[in-house]
Amino acid sequence: MARAPLNMIDLCVKYKIKKLVAASSASVYGQAEDFPTTEKHHPYNNRTFYGACKTFNELMYRSYKDMYGLDYNTFRYFNVFGPRMDTEGKYTEVLIRWYYLIKEGKRPKIFGEGDQTMDFVYIDDIARATILGLTQDVSGEDFNVARGEEVSLKELCNALLKAMDSDLEPEFVPLPEERQKVEVGRRLASTEKAEKLLGFKAEVELEDGLRRLVAWLDGLEENSNDAHSKAVPCEEEAKAASEAICPAGSLRDLASRNLKTILLPTPGRSTPARFKLHHGLASRSARGRRRSRR
């Protein structure tokens, strides 16, 4: 989680990459003290190794900008959801676990009273924010990427039940002891900085995003092949996604400007495959898909 980003930014310097966009995480805040949480909040409430590595990585990017002139922006993604979420890994999102329980006619389980809150953001909005991080004339900044809306686990579970047309009720179970020390009880992002400097504001509502997620998961249920078997070739997908999400800043537009850029993804549940340099741009690799903790 720390060595790979270091290797990457060394390569960025070596090959004179002009701009890098790095995926960080709201985990750098741990249990925040101020809400909505701004990018100026300190990282000392984090109690996870994952969050510590993300903080370390952010400091590396900053130092490389000062030492070598490597332009970068980091994005602190909050609770990302949508198609291509990890459906099998150890750290699979609660939405996925609930989905399969509901499909089996079983009550979805909520740890505690369900009053823990998160700030959910759909994957299309994540992609759009990331493209803006490359195309806008902004560098050396950290950005929260979220909806700026607080949703409790109980509210989330009921919204998923509604999206699946289920009349089941959630089941509340005690929070496991091993999770009590690292459990984050509240998340709510300030999105003002991204709106001001990037012109970014999340557009996909939670209910709409859940319906899209359920449709994708239903499709996986109907097709027993690998979860990613329906992927179109990476270059076609990149073109289609960029034109749908950010027409004014499509990958073709970037190529026409001969802007040498790279996306640096994070190992995580909603992260796409690794990226490789292609015609001076970042394009997706068909190999090396990783499952790891967000």
C-alpha positions as CSV (number, residue, x, y, z in Angstrom):
1,M,0.0,0.0,0.0
2,A,3.0,2.3,0.3
3,R,5.8,0.7,-1.7
4,A,3.8,0.5,-5.0
5,P,2.8,4.2,-5.0
6,L,6.5,5.1,-4.3
7,N,7.6,2.9,-7.2
8,M,5.0,4.6,-9.4
9,I,6.0,8.2,-8.6
10,D,9.6,7.3,-9.1
11,L,8.6,6.2,-12.6
12,C,6.5,9.3,-13.1
13,V,9.6,11.4,-12.4
14,K,11.8,9.2,-14.6
15,Y,9.5,9.4,-17.6
16,K,8.6,13.0,-17.1
17,I,4.9,12.5,-16.4
18,K,3.2,15.9,-16.3
19,K,0.4,15.2,-13.9
20,L,-0.7,12.4,-11.6
21,V,-4.1,11.8,-10.0
22,A,-3.9,9.5,-6.9
23,A,-6.7,7.8,-5.1
24,S,-6.6,8.4,-1.4
25,S,-9.4,7.7,1.1
26,A,-11.6,9.2,3.8
27,S,-9.8,6.7,6.1
28,V,-7.1,9.3,6.6
29,Y,-9.4,11.1,8.9
30,G,-10.3,8.1,11.1
31,Q,-13.2,9.2,13.4
32,A,-13.4,12.9,12.4
33,E,-14.0,15.6,15.0
34,D,-15.6,18.2,12.8
35,F,-18.6,17.9,10.4
36,P,-18.9,18.4,7.6
37,T,-15.2,17.3,7.5
38,T,-12.9,19.5,5.4
39,E,-9.6,18.6,3.8
40,K,-7.9,20.5,6.5
41,H,-8.9,18.0,9.2
42,H,-5.8,16.3,10.9
43,P,-5.1,12.6,10.3
44,Y,-4.3,11.7,13.9
45,N,-7.6,10.0,14.7
46,N,-6.9,7.2,12.2
47,R,-6.3,3.9,13.9
48,T,-5.9,1.6,10.9
49,F,-2.7,0.6,8.9
50,Y,-4.7,1.3,5.7
51,G,-5.4,4.9,6.7
52,A,-1.8,5.3,7.9
53,C,-0.5,4.2,4.4
54,K,-2.9,6.6,2.7
55,T,-1.6,9.5,4.8
56,F,2.0,8.5,4.1
57,N,1.3,8.3,0.3
58,E,-0.3,11.8,0.3
59,L,2.9,13.2,2.0
60,M,5.0,11.4,-0.6
61,Y,3.1,13.1,-3.5
62,R,3.6,16.5,-1.8
63,S,7.3,16.0,-1.3
64,Y,7.8,14.8,-4.9
65,K,6.0,17.9,-6.2
66,D,8.4,20.1,-4.2
67,M,11.6,18.1,-5.0
68,Y,10.9,17.1,-8.7
69,G,8.0,19.3,-9.8
70,L,5.6,16.4,-10.2
71,D,2.1,17.8,-10.5
72,Y,-0.6,15.8,-8.7
73,N,-4.0,15.9,-7.1
74,T,-5.2,13.4,-4.5
75,F,-8.8,12.4,-4.0
76,R,-10.1,11.3,-0.7
77,Y,-12.9,9.0,-1.8
78,F,-15.6,8.4,0.8
79,N,-18.0,5.5,0.6
80,V,-17.9,4.5,-3.1
81,F,-20.5,2.1,-4.5
82,G,-21.7,0.9,-7.9
83,P,-21.0,-1.7,-10.6
84,R,-17.8,-3.7,-10.4
85,M,-17.6,-3.5,-6.7
86,D,-15.7,-6.4,-5.2
87,T,-18.3,-9.2,-4.7
88,E,-16.0,-11.9,-3.3
89,G,-13.1,-10.4,-1.3
90,K,-12.5,-10.5,2.4
91,Y,-13.5,-6.8,2.7
92,T,-16.6,-6.9,0.6
93,E,-18.9,-4.0,1.1
94,V,-21.9,-4.3,3.3
95,L,-24.2,-3.6,0.4
96,I,-23.0,-6.7,-1.4
97,R,-23.4,-8.9,1.7
98,W,-26.9,-7.5,2.2
99,Y,-27.8,-8.1,-1.5
100,Y,-27.0,-11.8,-1.3
101,L,-28.9,-12.3,2.0
102,I,-32.0,-10.5,0.6
103,K,-31.8,-12.6,-2.7
104,E,-31.8,-15.7,-0.5
105,G,-34.9,-14.5,1.4
106,K,-32.8,-13.8,4.6
107,R,-32.9,-10.7,6.7
108,P,-29.9,-8.4,6.1
109,K,-27.8,-8.0,9.2
110,I,-26.8,-4.6,10.7
111,F,-24.1,-4.4,13.4
112,G,-25.1,-2.3,16.3
113,E,-28.2,0.0,16.2
114,G,-27.6,1.0,12.6
115,D,-27.0,4.6,13.5
116,Q,-23.5,4.7,12.1
117,T,-23.4,7.1,9.2
118,M,-21.5,7.2,5.9
119,D,-21.3,9.5,2.9
120,F,-22.0,7.5,-0.2
121,V,-20.9,8.4,-3.7
122,Y,-21.6,6.6,-7.0
123,I,-18.8,5.3,-9.2
124,D,-19.8,7.4,-12.2
125,D,-19.3,10.5,-10.0
126,I,-15.9,9.2,-8.9
127,A,-14.9,8.8,-12.5
128,R,-16.0,12.3,-13.4
129,A,-14.2,13.8,-10.5
130,T,-11.0,12.0,-11.4
131,I,-11.1,13.2,-15.0
132,L,-11.6,16.8,-13.7
133,G,-8.5,16.3,-11.5
134,L,-6.5,15.7,-14.7
135,T,-8.1,18.4,-16.9
136,Q,-8.5,21.3,-14.6
137,D,-5.7,23.7,-14.0
138,V,-5.3,22.7,-10.4
139,S,-2.3,21.0,-8.8
140,G,-1.0,19.9,-5.4
141,E,-4.4,19.7,-3.8
142,D,-6.3,17.1,-1.7
143,F,-10.0,16.7,-2.4
144,N,-12.9,15.0,-0.7
145,V,-15.1,13.2,-3.2
146,A,-18.5,12.5,-1.7
147,R,-22.1,13.6,-2.0
148,G,-21.9,15.6,1.2
149,E,-24.9,13.7,2.6
150,E,-25.1,11.7,5.8
151,V,-26.8,8.3,5.5
152,S,-27.2,5.8,8.4
153,L,-26.7,2.1,7.9
154,K,-30.3,1.6,8.8
155,E,-31.4,4.1,6.2
156,L,-29.1,2.5,3.6
157,C,-30.4,-1.0,4.3
158,N,-34.0,0.1,4.0
159,A,-33.1,1.9,0.7
160,L,-31.5,-1.3,-0.7
161,L,-34.6,-3.3,0.4
162,K,-36.8,-0.9,-1.5
163,A,-34.5,-1.0,-4.6
164,M,-34.9,-4.8,-4.5
165,D,-38.7,-4.7,-3.9
166,S,-38.3,-6.7,-0.7
167,D,-40.5,-6.6,2.4
168,L,-37.8,-8.1,4.7
169,E,-36.8,-6.3,7.9
170,P,-33.2,-5.8,8.9
171,E,-31.8,-7.8,11.8
172,F,-29.7,-6.0,14.3
173,V,-26.7,-7.9,15.8
174,P,-23.9,-6.9,18.3
175,L,-20.9,-5.2,16.9
176,P,-17.9,-7.7,16.9
177,E,-15.3,-6.9,19.5
178,E,-12.5,-6.8,16.9
179,R,-14.3,-4.0,15.0
180,Q,-15.1,-1.8,18.0
181,K,-11.7,-0.2,18.2
182,V,-11.6,0.8,14.5
183,E,-15.3,1.4,13.8
184,V,-16.0,4.9,12.4
185,G,-19.3,6.0,13.8
186,R,-19.9,9.0,11.5
187,R,-18.8,10.3,8.1
188,L,-19.9,13.5,6.4
189,A,-17.7,15.2,3.9
190,S,-17.4,18.9,3.0
191,T,-17.5,19.1,-0.8
192,E,-17.0,22.8,-1.1
193,K,-13.3,22.6,-2.2
194,A,-14.0,20.2,-5.1
195,E,-17.0,22.4,-6.1
196,K,-14.9,25.6,-6.0
197,L,-11.6,24.4,-7.6
198,L,-12.8,21.6,-9.9
199,G,-16.4,22.4,-10.6
200,F,-17.3,19.0,-9.3
201,K,-20.6,18.1,-7.6
202,A,-21.9,14.6,-7.3
203,E,-25.0,14.0,-9.4
204,V,-26.2,10.5,-8.9
205,E,-28.7,10.2,-6.0
206,L,-28.4,7.3,-3.6
207,E,-31.6,5.6,-4.6
208,D,-30.8,5.8,-8.3
209,G,-27.3,4.5,-7.7
210,L,-28.7,1.5,-5.6
211,R,-31.1,0.6,-8.4
212,R,-28.2,0.6,-10.9
213,L,-26.1,-1.5,-8.5
214,V,-28.9,-4.0,-8.0
215,A,-29.4,-4.3,-11.8
216,W,-25.7,-5.0,-12.3
217,L,-25.7,-7.6,-9.5
218,D,-28.8,-9.2,-10.9
219,G,-26.9,-9.5,-14.2
220,L,-24.1,-11.3,-12.5
221,E,-26.5,-13.7,-11.0
222,E,-27.9,-14.5,-14.4
223,N,-24.4,-15.0,-15.8
224,S,-22.3,-17.4,-13.8
225,N,-19.1,-16.3,-15.6
226,D,-16.5,-14.2,-13.8
227,A,-17.8,-10.9,-12.4
228,H,-15.8,-8.9,-15.0
229,S,-16.6,-11.1,-18.0
230,K,-18.9,-8.6,-19.6
231,A,-16.2,-5.9,-19.8
232,V,-15.7,-4.4,-23.2
233,P,-12.2,-3.9,-24.5
234,C,-10.4,-1.3,-22.3
235,E,-9.9,1.4,-25.0
236,E,-13.5,1.2,-26.2
237,E,-14.7,1.3,-22.6
238,A,-12.5,4.3,-21.7
239,K,-13.7,6.2,-24.7
240,A,-17.4,5.5,-24.0
241,A,-17.0,6.2,-20.3
242,S,-15.2,9.5,-20.8
243,E,-17.7,10.7,-23.4
244,A,-20.6,9.8,-21.1
245,I,-19.2,11.2,-17.9
246,C,-17.2,14.2,-19.1
247,P,-17.7,15.1,-22.7
248,A,-15.6,18.3,-22.6
249,G,-12.7,16.4,-21.1
250,S,-12.7,13.1,-22.9
251,L,-9.7,11.0,-23.3
252,R,-9.6,11.9,-27.0
253,D,-9.5,15.6,-26.1
254,L,-6.6,14.9,-23.8
255,A,-4.8,13.0,-26.5
256,S,-5.3,15.8,-29.0
257,R,-3.5,18.1,-26.5
258,N,-0.7,15.7,-26.2
259,L,-1.0,15.9,-22.4
260,K,1.0,13.2,-20.8
261,T,-1.0,12.1,-17.8
262,I,-1.4,9.1,-15.5
263,L,-4.0,7.9,-13.1
264,L,-2.7,6.2,-10.0
265,P,-5.4,3.9,-8.7
266,T,-5.6,2.6,-5.1
267,P,-6.1,-1.1,-4.3
268,G,-9.8,-1.1,-3.3
269,R,-13.2,-2.6,-3.7
270,S,-14.4,-0.1,-6.3
271,T,-11.1,0.5,-8.0
272,P,-10.8,-0.6,-11.7
273,A,-7.9,-2.6,-13.0
274,R,-4.4,-1.2,-13.0
275,F,-3.5,1.5,-15.4
276,K,-0.7,1.5,-17.9
277,L,0.7,4.3,-20.1
278,H,-0.7,4.2,-23.6
279,H,-0.1,6.9,-26.2
280,G,0.9,9.3,-23.4
281,L,-2.4,8.6,-21.5
282,A,-3.5,6.2,-18.8
283,S,-5.3,3.2,-20.2
284,R,-6.6,0.2,-18.4
285,S,-4.7,-3.0,-18.2
286,A,-6.6,-6.2,-18.9
287,R,-4.3,-8.0,-16.4
288,G,-3.5,-7.5,-12.7
289,R,-6.9,-6.9,-11.2
290,R,-6.4,-6.8,-7.5
291,R,-8.7,-7.3,-4.6
292,S,-7.7,-5.6,-1.4
293,R,-8.9,-3.4,1.4
294,R,-10.2,0.1,0.7
